[in-house]
Amino acid sequence: MTAEEMIMKNVAFVKSEIARAAEEAGRDPAEVRLVAATKMNDVERIRAAIRGGVDICGENRVQEMLEKNAQGAYESVPLHFIGHLQRNKVRQVVGLCALIHSVDSLGLLQEIARTAKRRDQIQDILLEVNIGGEASKSGFTPEEMEEILSEAAKLDAVRVRGLMAIPPICEKPEENRPFFLKMQKLFVDNCRKKYDNISMDFLSMGMSGDYTEAIRCGANMVRVGTGIFGPRNYQ
């Protein structure tokens, strides 16, 4: 089996696990979107994942994303930015990515809005929540969410489409369940509120080690890298 065939096989397995988790939660599997986390994978491996049926490609690094985009890596599926985004690189991402998952500060939100407005565009974003309260991670606290949504509602060049979180690293997937449930409650509570430019469509949480648990807790967008491409070689 070639590397590309293995990737396609892995996508099929991940999609079957998504379906199983959704059905166990009484949900329609079609509600859940699979984002292939394509960091450190070349164009041919990305195209194999697309052929396998991933819904979206997600990149973590701006320069890597630009290089692969120039080679046509993401043709036929939407491209999302899922990594930490520095304000000085916003101009390279706005308009290229259909959705930015990792808006983790008011300053970044405002920079995205300014850039999009200058280009007469509307940029879709997710607000990143530091659900575990970890000092090593960026993101808004749950308590800040009402204030930041009120600020986002004033910015007509951005559209908040939901929330994203990366919970603390745990040995077992079920150990993240309390964090996922807390995110789901935060998401539902804010779905009930009415703001301009805010639609709360997506709850992006769950990665290769815990995406099925995240789906059981309400995620409708999961980001899977290793589960599709295998372990990354950081050498």
C-alpha positions in Angstrom: 0.0 0.0 0.0 1.4 3.4 -1.0 1.5 6.3 1.5 -1.3 8.0 -0.4 -3.5 4.9 -0.3 -2.8 4.6 3.5 -3.9 8.3 3.9 -7.1 7.6 2.1 -7.7 4.5 4.2 -7.1 6.5 7.4 -9.6 9.2 6.2 -12.2 6.5 5.7 -11.6 5.1 9.2 -11.8 8.6 10.8 -15.0 9.3 9.0 -16.5 6.0 10.2 -15.5 6.9 13.8 -17.1 10.3 13.4 -20.3 8.7 12.2 -20.3 6.2 15.1 -19.7 8.9 17.7 -22.4 11.2 16.3 -24.9 8.4 16.1 -24.1 7.4 19.7 -24.9 11.0 20.7 -28.2 10.9 18.7 -26.8 13.3 16.1 -26.6 13.2 12.3 -23.0 12.4 11.2 -23.5 14.9 8.3 -23.4 17.7 10.9 -19.8 17.1 11.7 -17.1 18.5 9.5 -13.6 16.9 9.3 -10.7 19.3 9.1 -7.5 17.7 7.9 -4.7 19.3 9.9 -2.1 19.3 7.1 0.9 20.8 8.9 4.2 19.3 7.7 2.5 17.3 4.9 3.3 17.9 1.2 1.0 18.6 -1.6 0.6 14.9 -2.7 -0.3 13.8 0.8 -2.8 16.6 1.1 -4.4 15.7 -2.2 -4.7 12.1 -1.1 -6.6 13.2 2.0 -8.9 15.3 -0.2 -9.5 12.3 -2.5 -10.2 10.3 0.7 -13.1 12.7 1.5 -11.9 15.3 4.1 -14.2 18.3 4.2 -11.6 21.0 4.8 -7.9 21.5 5.0 -6.4 23.4 8.0 -3.0 24.9 8.2 -1.0 26.0 11.3 1.8 28.0 9.8 1.3 30.9 7.4 4.5 30.5 5.3 3.9 26.8 4.9 0.3 27.5 3.9 1.3 30.1 1.3 3.9 27.8 -0.3 1.5 24.9 -0.6 -1.4 27.1 -1.7 0.8 28.3 -4.6 1.2 24.7 -5.6 -2.5 24.1 -5.7 -2.6 21.8 -2.6 -6.1 22.8 -1.4 -8.0 22.8 -4.7 -11.6 21.7 -4.3 -11.9 22.1 -0.5 -12.1 25.1 1.7 -8.9 26.2 3.5 -8.9 27.1 7.2 -6.2 28.6 9.4 -6.1 26.6 12.7 -2.8 27.7 14.3 -1.7 30.6 16.4 -1.9 33.8 14.2 0.5 36.7 14.7 -1.0 40.1 14.0 1.8 40.9 11.5 0.7 38.0 9.4 -3.0 38.7 9.3 -2.8 40.3 5.8 -1.5 37.0 4.4 -4.4 35.0 5.8 -7.5 37.3 5.5 -9.4 36.5 2.3 -7.3 33.4 1.6 -8.8 31.3 4.4 -12.5 30.7 4.5 -12.3 30.5 8.3 -9.8 31.5 11.0 -10.2 29.3 14.0 -7.7 30.8 16.4 -8.8 34.4 17.2 -7.4 34.6 20.7 -7.3 38.3 21.6 -9.1 41.6 21.0 -6.1 43.0 19.3 -6.0 40.2 16.7 -9.8 40.5 16.2 -9.4 44.2 15.5 -6.5 43.7 13.1 -8.4 41.1 11.1 -11.4 43.5 10.9 -9.2 46.4 9.7 -7.5 44.3 7.1 -10.8 42.8 5.8 -12.4 46.3 5.7 -9.5 47.7 3.6 -10.1 44.9 1.1 -13.9 45.3 1.2 -14.2 41.7 2.5 -15.9 40.0 5.4 -13.7 37.4 7.2 -15.3 34.5 9.0 -13.7 33.6 12.3 -13.9 31.5 15.5 -13.1 32.8 18.9 -10.5 30.7 20.7 -11.4 29.8 24.3 -8.7 28.9 26.9 -11.1 26.4 28.4 -8.5 24.8 30.7 -7.3 28.2 32.1 -3.7 27.2 31.1 -1.0 29.9 31.4 0.8 28.4 28.4 -2.1 28.8 26.1 -3.7 31.9 24.6 -7.4 32.5 24.2 -10.3 34.1 26.0 -11.6 33.0 29.3 -15.3 31.8 29.4 -16.0 34.9 31.6 -14.7 37.2 28.8 -17.0 35.8 26.2 -19.9 38.2 26.6 -17.6 41.2 26.4 -15.7 40.0 23.4 -18.8 39.1 21.5 -20.2 42.6 22.1 -17.0 44.0 20.7 -17.0 41.7 17.7 -20.6 42.8 17.0 -19.3 46.3 16.3 -16.9 45.1 13.6 -18.8 44.8 10.3 -15.8 43.3 8.4 -15.7 40.1 10.5 -18.3 37.5 11.2 -18.0 35.3 14.3 -19.1 31.8 13.3 -18.5 30.0 16.6 -16.0 28.9 19.1 -12.8 26.9 19.2 -10.8 25.2 22.0 -7.8 23.0 22.7 -8.3 21.5 26.1 -5.4 20.4 28.3 -3.3 17.4 27.3 -4.8 14.3 29.0 -3.7 10.6 29.0 -7.2 9.3 28.2 -9.7 11.0 25.9 -12.5 10.8 28.4 -10.5 13.0 30.8 -11.2 15.9 28.5 -14.9 15.4 28.7 -15.5 18.0 31.4 -13.7 20.6 29.3 -15.7 19.6 26.2 -19.0 19.8 28.1 -18.0 23.2 29.5 -17.3 24.4 25.9 -20.6 23.0 24.7 -22.5 24.9 27.4 -20.7 28.1 26.6 -21.5 27.6 22.9 -25.2 26.9 23.5 -25.6 29.8 26.0 -24.1 32.2 23.4 -26.2 30.8 20.6 -29.3 32.1 22.5 -28.0 35.7 22.4 -28.6 38.0 19.5 -25.6 40.0 18.2 -24.9 41.6 14.9 -22.3 39.7 12.8 -22.4 36.6 15.0 -24.1 33.4 14.0 -22.5 30.7 16.3 -22.6 27.9 13.7 -19.4 25.9 14.6 -18.0 24.4 17.7 -14.5 23.4 16.8 -12.9 21.0 19.3 -11.3 17.6 19.3 -8.2 16.3 17.6 -6.7 13.0 16.7 -6.6 11.6 20.3 -10.1 12.8 21.4 -12.3 13.8 18.5 -14.9 11.1 19.1 -15.3 12.3 22.7 -15.6 15.9 21.5 -18.3 14.9 19.1 -20.2 13.1 21.8 -20.1 16.4 23.7 -21.3 18.5 20.9 -18.4 19.4 18.5 -19.5 19.8 14.9 -15.9 20.5 13.6 -12.9 18.3 14.5 -9.3 18.8 13.5 -7.4 15.6 12.8 -3.8 15.4 11.7 -1.9 12.3 13.0 -5.1 10.2 12.7 -5.0 10.9 8.9 -1.3 11.4 8.0 0.4 9.4 10.7 3.0 10.8 13.2 4.8 13.9 12.1 8.6 13.8 11.8 9.9 16.9 13.6 13.6 16.0 12.9 
